[in-house]
Amino acid sequence: MKINKVDHICIAVNNLDKARTIWEPVLGKSGPDEQYIDESEKIKVARYLVGEVGFELMESTTPDGDVARFIEKKGEGIMLISFNVDNTRKAMEELQQKAYPFIGGARSFRDGKFAFVHPQKMNNVLVELIDEKGGSQDPKHLLAPCVLP
């Protein structure tokens, strides 16, 4: 399997506004490149482009959201690393042959597919494989899912 690049990294935070004051000076930004609320995923996101990589701060909008549950179990921190691949389904098949479990199957997103490698296999890091062609710098990609399905 070939990884083209790191597509995006998601950080789970309790308070998005507070996290922004911590991260923006380090990122050299005065504000996010994009902000959005994804009601279905129960997240509020501040997204920054750092070179070709998306860097996302995520706050749960409800106590039962995936981000809130992640923070409850593990505390604030890196929740997800996403890798851009040429073909998500083929990458899944290759990794499954090597005993890498996935959470569900490949899911559609924009003009591509994404899938999650189970974090128990990946040193407790949720890994996403995504073949969306635009990647992090494409404005269509700014709403990429970053939480467990």
C-alpha positions in Angstrom: 0.0 0.0 0.0 1.3 3.4 -0.9 0.6 6.4 1.3 0.6 9.6 -0.8 0.7 12.0 2.1 -0.7 12.8 5.6 -4.1 14.2 4.7 -5.2 15.6 8.0 -4.7 15.3 11.8 -7.6 15.8 14.3 -7.1 16.9 17.9 -10.0 16.4 20.3 -10.4 19.3 22.7 -12.8 20.2 25.5 -13.1 23.9 24.5 -12.5 25.0 21.0 -12.0 28.7 21.7 -9.4 28.0 24.4 -7.6 25.5 22.2 -7.5 28.0 19.4 -5.6 30.5 21.7 -3.0 27.7 22.4 -2.6 26.4 18.8 -2.8 29.5 16.6 0.4 31.1 17.7 2.2 27.8 17.1 0.6 27.4 13.7 1.4 31.0 12.8 -2.3 31.7 12.2 -4.6 34.4 13.4 -7.7 32.2 12.9 -8.8 29.0 11.2 -8.8 28.6 7.5 -12.3 27.1 7.9 -14.8 26.7 10.8 -17.9 24.5 10.7 -20.3 22.6 12.8 -21.2 19.1 11.7 -24.5 18.3 13.4 -24.6 14.7 12.3 -21.1 14.0 13.7 -21.8 16.2 16.7 -18.6 18.3 16.3 -17.5 21.9 16.1 -14.3 22.2 14.1 -11.6 24.8 13.5 -9.5 23.7 10.5 -6.1 25.0 9.5 -4.0 24.3 6.5 -0.4 23.6 7.4 1.4 23.1 4.1 -0.5 20.3 2.4 -1.9 18.9 5.7 -5.2 19.8 7.4 -4.9 20.3 11.1 -8.2 20.2 12.9 -9.3 21.1 16.4 -12.6 19.4 17.3 -15.0 20.0 20.1 -18.0 17.8 20.8 -21.3 19.6 20.6 -23.0 17.0 22.8 -21.9 14.9 25.8 -22.6 11.7 23.8 -20.6 12.6 20.7 -17.5 10.6 19.7 -15.1 13.4 20.5 -16.7 13.7 24.0 -16.4 10.0 24.6 -12.8 10.0 23.3 -11.9 12.8 25.8 -13.7 11.0 28.6 -11.6 7.9 28.0 -8.3 9.3 27.0 -8.3 13.1 27.7 -7.6 15.8 25.1 -5.2 15.0 22.3 -4.6 13.5 18.9 -7.7 11.5 18.0 -7.1 10.8 14.3 -4.4 10.7 11.7 -5.7 10.5 8.1 -3.6 9.2 5.2 -4.3 9.9 1.6 -4.2 6.7 -0.6 -4.9 6.1 -4.3 -7.7 3.6 -3.6 -9.2 3.1 -0.2 -10.8 -0.3 -1.0 -7.6 -1.7 -2.3 -5.6 -0.4 0.7 -8.2 -2.0 3.0 -7.9 -5.3 1.2 -4.1 -5.2 1.5 -4.1 -4.4 5.2 -6.9 -6.9 6.0 -4.7 -9.6 4.4 -2.1 -8.6 7.0 -4.6 -8.8 9.9 -5.5 -5.1 10.3 -9.1 -4.8 11.4 -11.3 -2.0 10.2 -14.3 -0.2 11.8 -17.0 -1.0 9.3 -16.3 -0.8 5.7 -15.3 1.9 3.2 -17.7 4.8 3.3 -18.4 7.4 0.6 -17.2 11.0 1.0 -17.5 13.6 -1.8 -15.7 12.0 -4.8 -13.9 9.3 -2.9 -14.0 6.7 -0.1 -12.6 6.6 3.5 -12.2 3.9 6.1 -11.0 3.6 9.7 -8.3 1.2 10.8 -9.2 0.0 14.3 -7.1 1.9 16.9 -6.4 -1.2 18.9 -4.1 -2.3 16.1 -2.5 1.1 15.7 -1.1 1.9 19.2 -4.5 3.4 20.1 -4.5 5.9 17.3 -7.5 6.0 15.0 -6.1 5.9 11.4 -8.2 7.0 8.5 -7.4 6.0 4.9 -9.0 8.4 2.4 -8.8 8.5 -1.4 -10.7 11.7 -1.9 -8.8 13.3 -4.8 -8.8 16.9 -3.6 -7.2 16.2 -0.3 -6.8 18.8 2.5 -6.3 21.8 0.3 -9.4 21.3 -1.8 -12.3 23.4 -0.3 -14.7 20.4 -0.8 -12.5 18.5 1.6 -13.0 20.9 4.5 -15.9 18.9 5.8 -14.1 15.5 5.9 -15.3 13.3 8.7 -12.9 13.0 11.6 -14.7 10.8 14.1 -15.6 7.2 14.5 -18.4 6.1 12.2 
